[in-house]
Amino acid sequence: MSAKKRATFGGRLSAVLVAAGSAVGLGNIWRFPYLAGENGGGAFFAIYLLAVMIVGVPLMISEFSLGTATHRNAVGAFRQLNKRWVFIGYMGVLASVLILSFYLVVAGWTAEYMFHSVFSDQVQNPDPASHVAAFENFITNPWKPVLYALGFGLVTHLIITMGVQKGIERASKVMMPMLFVALLVLAIHSILMPGGMEGLKFFLAPDFSKVTAKTILAAVGQAFFSLSIGLGTMITYASYFKQGTSVRGTTLQVTLLDTTVALLAGLMIFPAVFSAGIEPDSGPSLVFITLPSIFSTLPMSAFWSTIFFLLLVLAALTSTISMHESVTAYLEEEWKLSRRAAAWAVTLFTGVLGIVASLSMGIWSGYTLFGFNIFDLLDYVTANILLPLGALLTCLFVGWKFDQKVFRQQLYPDCNVGKEYRVLRFLIRYLCPLSLIILFIYNLGWA
Ligand code: PHE
């Protein structure tokens, strides 16, 4: 334990709220639908669910345990347990910085759409093509999306420097239940739109005939991205859990919440996509051109649009906070920087990379690497390479190197080891690492 007294989250409910605040975000509402749309819908969703259950749950339990056992940031946790494995922590910090950079860009888009809902009548336009044009117009503007991304970074920075407890807890507590209700109402409305059933079928009826190794990797990567695992964020958050917070209970609740939000997002987006005649494989723009089409068919469209994008902004904010916090905590504790200096370093670095990511969607879209622009490259490299690799290494570490007594103590503080422990051990030691290794090999085209 460090000599300096570390902050803790308020209690049981708070642990669930902040961890769910990290997990639930643009990953569920922007990234999940666009990937499902690009990868055939139902089959992608089925593989995603499987990945959440088989790899996601054991991994989140592992990360939480590393955090509650060490009370350290991701790098510090590995350093304390076994110096040779500290590189997993560094990989996680790198992934956090890279994800935060492009995440700020998309978060900025949601902020622009929120203001737009109030000040422009574009939301009332019933023509889906006009929403496509409006989106294109916005993201290719050389300065507007950049300013929004930077603004979002600064707000995140402010909350981070206000301290762990006040900032993060408050934001999560208000947003979660409201987001849930809004998604449910919009999903029902969307399903009832003419032609909505077609979309429901696309999203829920799996057609495995087109599944490739790439589809599976995309679904597994999305599971990690959405649950905020594979990069040490949950290690850092669990290091702030109050004593007595249940690792297993928190994992189950967070996973359930996160998966339900993804499900609701799919139910909201795909019926509307088919109803409005939008291409499901439109990529990152999918949600931003589909949502206005839903709102334009609603009475009081400006009201709905404003509320919904406000909730999205908040959901994104609780996620950017978690990424920022895990890097800030690392700089603060390992580099012995003041919290203020650590936070500024993260904000400035991700701000600069965020500018590059934002411009790569517009005036710099001509600069590509392996056929990706910088934005897509950051997204691809983190979710499809860094997170699965981080997940694999974390499973190997917890399964084979982490003291089993300590691990069990984190899961069963009252020493009542549950029956599921053996299943969990099997998953962490064998099934998760093996399936990830096989998946990597297939994707490299070796088999
Ligand atoms: N899970 C968040 C989302 O779904 C994104 C995130 C990834 C947050 C990794 C923290 C760490 O939006």
Residues whose N, C-alpha, C, O or C-beta is under 5 A from the ligand:
A	BS01	LIG	S22 A23 V24 G25 L26 G27 N28 F225 S226 L227 S228 T233 S319 S322 M323
